Amino acid sequence: MSILPAAIEIHPGEHPEWHFLGLTFNSDTIISTIVAGVLVLLLGFVARAYLTRDPDDHVPSKLQIIWESVVGEVNRQVEDNLGKVHPYVAPLAISLFFFILFANWLELVPTELNSHTHLLPAPTADTNLTYAMAIFAVVSVWIYGIRTKGVKGYFSHFVQPYPVLLPLNILEELVKPITLALRLFGNIFAGGIMLALIAAIPWYAGMPIANIAWKIFDMAIGGLQAFIFALLTVLYFAMAGAGHDEHEEHDGAHDGAHDGAHDGAYDGAHDQDKVPAGAH
């Protein structure tokens, strides 16, 4: 005997829609995305206010500790993979982390009026958003790789280590945004389905306890998925720029050794000119 009501209906993939110029827009995804973006901006402004003030007791606030922990971890990942904190990669990864985190956690806010109206669903449970973010991240990686290595230097990695692997390397590059998007979508979408199922359980069957337990678990999953998306983005940047830093270090060492030898030879010859004629 099932403890779920017979009238429960779950409609995955269905969204309230707006239509404009022949295009269809998922209104709930757009509204939730805007809310998540506004929350990220508010967090940035509030964190900046806390970081720039000088309290009398010099004790950092909880928000400052959380912000510095996240930024420090992202910077460490960027340094480990890129060799330095890149002025574009680190802010991008941090922004993606907090945006995805807030977008994932919107599902935990009880804004579902009825079975057909959910004011703030997690926008990351819609593939339209996850694909957009994944494509943006991967295209940014391609631009970074081309600017770092040049067109010839970047595209030459498609024939490495053997030219016969060209089709597989191209396929791997094209699959990156798909796996990046579907990984995030699948986890958040499944969490939303579980919350809908748990909410349909009668209270006498333990719905409140199950609901609280799953929301805590779903909150952890949302944070983990945000971190994975940001980390994979950093790793893709590292792969796109692989070999460039080593080449720069080699050229720097070569130029330094050449300049040192040249300066030493010049100084020796100059000192030789200063020796008195009688000393010869």
C-alpha positions as CSV (number, residue, x, y, z in Angstrom):
1,M,0.0,0.0,0.0
2,S,1.5,3.3,-1.0
3,I,1.7,6.2,1.5
4,L,1.6,8.7,-1.4
5,P,-1.7,10.3,-2.3
6,A,-3.2,8.9,-5.5
7,A,-3.8,12.5,-6.9
8,I,-0.1,13.5,-6.8
9,E,1.2,14.7,-10.2
10,I,4.8,15.6,-11.0
11,H,5.4,17.2,-14.4
12,P,9.2,17.3,-15.0
13,G,10.4,19.6,-17.7
14,E,7.3,21.7,-17.8
15,H,7.6,25.5,-17.2
16,P,5.3,28.5,-17.4
17,E,6.2,30.2,-20.7
18,W,6.4,33.7,-22.2
19,H,6.1,34.1,-25.9
20,F,7.7,37.0,-27.8
21,L,8.5,37.4,-31.5
22,G,7.9,33.7,-32.0
23,L,10.3,32.7,-29.2
24,T,9.5,30.8,-26.1
25,F,10.9,31.7,-22.7
26,N,10.7,29.8,-19.5
27,S,9.5,32.5,-17.2
28,D,10.3,30.7,-13.9
29,T,13.8,30.0,-15.0
30,I,14.4,33.6,-16.0
31,I,13.0,35.0,-12.8
32,S,15.0,32.6,-10.6
33,T,18.2,33.4,-12.6
34,I,17.7,37.1,-12.0
35,V,17.1,36.5,-8.3
36,A,20.3,34.4,-8.1
37,G,22.3,37.0,-10.0
38,V,21.0,39.8,-7.7
39,L,21.9,37.8,-4.6
40,V,25.5,37.4,-6.0
41,L,25.8,41.1,-6.6
42,L,24.4,41.9,-3.1
43,L,26.9,39.4,-1.6
44,G,29.7,41.1,-3.5
45,F,28.7,44.6,-2.3
46,V,28.2,43.5,1.3
47,A,31.5,41.5,1.4
48,R,33.3,44.6,0.0
49,A,31.8,46.7,2.7
50,Y,33.0,44.3,5.4
51,L,36.4,43.8,3.9
52,T,37.2,47.5,3.6
53,R,36.1,48.5,7.1
54,D,38.5,48.5,10.0
55,P,36.7,47.2,13.1
56,D,38.1,48.3,16.5
57,D,38.5,44.7,17.7
58,H,40.0,43.6,14.3
59,V,37.9,40.4,14.5
60,P,36.7,39.3,11.0
61,S,33.0,38.8,10.6
62,K,31.5,35.4,9.6
63,L,30.7,36.7,6.1
64,Q,34.3,37.8,5.7
65,I,35.6,34.4,6.9
66,I,33.3,32.6,4.4
67,W,34.2,34.9,1.6
68,E,38.0,34.7,2.2
69,S,37.8,30.9,2.6
70,V,36.1,30.5,-0.8
71,V,38.3,33.1,-2.6
72,G,41.4,31.5,-1.0
73,E,40.4,28.0,-2.1
74,V,39.6,29.1,-5.7
75,N,42.9,31.1,-5.9
76,R,44.8,28.0,-4.6
77,Q,43.2,25.8,-7.3
78,V,44.0,28.4,-10.0
79,E,47.6,28.6,-8.8
80,D,48.0,24.8,-8.6
81,N,46.7,24.5,-12.2
82,L,47.8,27.7,-13.9
83,G,50.9,28.5,-11.9
84,K,49.5,32.0,-11.0
85,V,46.3,33.7,-10.1
86,H,45.0,34.7,-13.5
87,P,43.2,38.1,-13.5
88,Y,40.3,36.6,-15.5
89,V,40.1,32.9,-14.4
90,A,39.9,33.4,-10.7
91,P,37.0,36.0,-10.7
92,L,35.1,33.9,-13.3
93,A,35.4,30.7,-11.1
94,I,34.4,32.6,-8.0
95,S,31.4,34.2,-9.7
96,L,30.3,30.9,-11.2
97,F,30.6,29.2,-7.8
98,F,28.4,31.7,-5.9
99,F,25.9,32.1,-8.7
100,I,25.4,28.3,-9.1
101,L,25.3,27.9,-5.3
102,F,22.5,30.5,-4.9
103,A,20.7,29.1,-7.9
104,N,20.8,25.5,-6.5
105,W,19.7,26.7,-3.0
106,L,16.6,28.5,-4.3
107,E,14.9,25.0,-4.6
108,L,15.1,24.8,-0.8
109,V,13.0,28.0,-0.3
110,P,9.3,27.1,0.1
111,T,7.9,29.1,-2.8
112,E,5.6,26.5,-4.3
113,L,2.1,27.8,-4.1
114,N,0.5,24.6,-5.6
115,S,1.3,21.7,-7.9
116,H,1.3,24.1,-10.9
117,T,2.9,27.3,-9.5
118,H,6.4,27.4,-8.2
119,L,7.7,30.9,-7.8
120,L,11.4,30.3,-7.4
121,P,12.5,26.8,-8.6
122,A,16.2,26.1,-9.0
123,P,17.1,27.6,-12.5
124,T,19.9,25.0,-12.7
125,A,17.2,22.3,-13.0
126,D,16.5,23.7,-16.5
127,T,19.0,22.7,-19.2
128,N,18.6,26.0,-20.9
129,L,20.6,27.7,-18.1
130,T,23.1,24.9,-17.6
131,Y,23.9,24.7,-21.3
132,A,24.3,28.5,-21.5
133,M,26.7,28.5,-18.6
134,A,28.7,25.5,-19.9
135,I,28.9,27.0,-23.4
136,F,30.0,30.4,-22.0
137,A,32.7,28.7,-19.9
138,V,34.1,26.5,-22.7
139,V,34.1,29.3,-25.3
140,S,36.0,31.4,-22.7
141,V,38.5,28.6,-22.4
142,W,38.9,28.5,-26.2
143,I,39.5,32.3,-26.4
144,Y,42.0,32.0,-23.5
145,G,43.9,29.2,-25.2
146,I,44.1,31.0,-28.5
147,R,45.2,34.3,-26.9
148,T,47.8,32.4,-24.8
149,K,49.3,30.1,-27.5
150,G,48.2,31.7,-30.7
151,V,45.9,30.1,-33.2
152,K,48.5,27.6,-34.5
153,G,49.8,26.7,-31.1
154,Y,46.4,26.1,-29.6
155,F,44.9,24.0,-32.4
156,S,48.0,21.9,-32.6
157,H,47.0,20.1,-29.4
158,F,44.2,18.4,-31.4
159,V,46.9,16.3,-33.2
160,Q,48.7,15.4,-30.0
161,P,50.2,13.0,-29.1
162,Y,49.4,11.4,-32.6
163,P,47.6,13.0,-35.6
164,V,45.4,9.9,-35.8
165,L,43.7,11.0,-32.6
166,L,42.4,14.2,-34.2
167,P,38.7,13.0,-34.4
168,L,38.7,11.9,-30.8
169,N,40.3,15.1,-29.5
170,I,37.7,17.2,-31.4
171,L,34.9,15.0,-30.0
172,E,36.3,15.4,-26.5
173,E,36.3,19.1,-26.9
174,L,32.7,19.3,-28.2
175,V,31.5,17.0,-25.4
176,K,32.9,19.2,-22.6
177,P,30.0,21.6,-22.5
178,I,27.5,18.8,-22.7
179,T,28.9,16.9,-19.7
180,L,29.4,20.1,-17.8
181,A,25.8,21.1,-18.2
182,L,24.2,17.7,-17.8
183,R,26.1,16.9,-14.6
184,L,24.8,20.0,-12.9
185,F,21.3,19.7,-14.3
186,G,20.9,16.0,-13.4
187,N,21.9,16.4,-9.8
188,I,19.7,19.5,-9.1
189,F,16.7,18.2,-11.1
190,A,16.8,14.9,-9.2
191,G,16.9,16.9,-5.9
192,G,13.8,18.8,-6.9
193,I,12.0,15.7,-7.8
194,M,12.8,14.2,-4.4
195,L,11.6,17.3,-2.6
196,A,8.3,17.1,-4.5
197,L,7.9,13.4,-3.6
198,I,8.7,14.0,0.1
199,A,6.3,16.9,0.2
200,A,3.5,14.6,-0.9
201,I,4.1,12.2,2.0
202,P,1.5,12.6,4.8
203,W,2.7,14.2,8.0
204,Y,1.9,11.1,10.0
205,A,4.3,9.1,7.8
206,G,7.2,11.2,8.9
207,M,7.2,13.9,6.1
208,P,8.6,16.8,8.3
209,I,11.6,14.7,9.4
210,A,12.2,13.4,5.9
211,N,11.8,16.9,4.4
212,I,14.3,18.5,6.8
213,A,16.8,15.7,6.3
214,W,16.6,15.8,2.6
215,K,16.9,19.6,2.4
216,I,20.1,19.4,4.5
217,F,21.5,16.8,2.1
218,D,20.3,18.7,-1.0
219,M,22.0,21.8,0.4
220,A,25.3,19.9,0.6
221,I,24.8,18.5,-3.0
222,G,24.1,22.0,-4.3
223,G,27.3,23.3,-2.8
224,L,29.3,20.4,-4.1
225,Q,27.9,20.8,-7.6
226,A,28.7,24.5,-7.6
227,F,32.3,23.7,-6.5
228,I,32.7,21.0,-9.2
229,F,31.5,23.3,-12.0
230,A,33.9,26.0,-10.9
231,L,36.8,23.6,-10.4
232,L,36.2,21.9,-13.9
233,T,36.2,25.4,-15.4
234,V,39.6,26.1,-13.9
235,L,40.9,22.7,-15.0
236,Y,39.7,23.4,-18.6
237,F,41.6,26.7,-18.5
238,A,44.7,24.9,-17.3
239,M,44.5,22.4,-20.1
240,A,44.0,25.2,-22.7
241,G,47.2,26.9,-21.5
242,A,49.3,23.8,-20.8
243,G,52.9,24.1,-21.9
244,H,52.7,27.9,-22.3
245,D,54.1,28.7,-18.8
246,E,56.9,26.2,-19.2
247,H,57.9,27.7,-22.5
248,E,57.9,31.2,-21.0
249,E,60.1,30.0,-18.1
250,H,62.5,28.3,-20.5
251,D,62.8,31.4,-22.6
252,G,63.2,33.5,-19.5
253,A,66.0,31.2,-18.2
254,H,67.7,31.2,-21.6
255,D,67.5,34.9,-22.0
256,G,68.8,35.4,-18.4
257,A,71.7,33.1,-19.0
258,H,72.5,34.7,-22.3
259,D,72.3,38.2,-20.8
260,G,74.4,37.1,-17.8
261,A,77.1,35.6,-20.0
262,H,77.1,38.7,-22.3
263,D,77.3,41.1,-19.4
264,G,80.1,39.0,-17.8
265,A,82.1,38.9,-21.0
266,Y,81.6,42.7,-21.5
267,D,82.7,43.4,-17.9
268,G,85.8,41.2,-18.2
269,A,86.8,42.9,-21.4
270,H,86.2,46.3,-19.9
271,D,88.3,45.4,-16.9
272,Q,91.0,44.1,-19.2
273,D,91.2,47.4,-20.9
274,K,91.9,49.1,-17.5
275,V,95.0,47.0,-16.9
276,P,98.2,49.2,-17.1
277,A,100.4,48.5,-20.1
278,G,103.3,47.5,-17.9
279,A,101.3,44.7,-16.4
280,H,101.2,42.9,-19.7
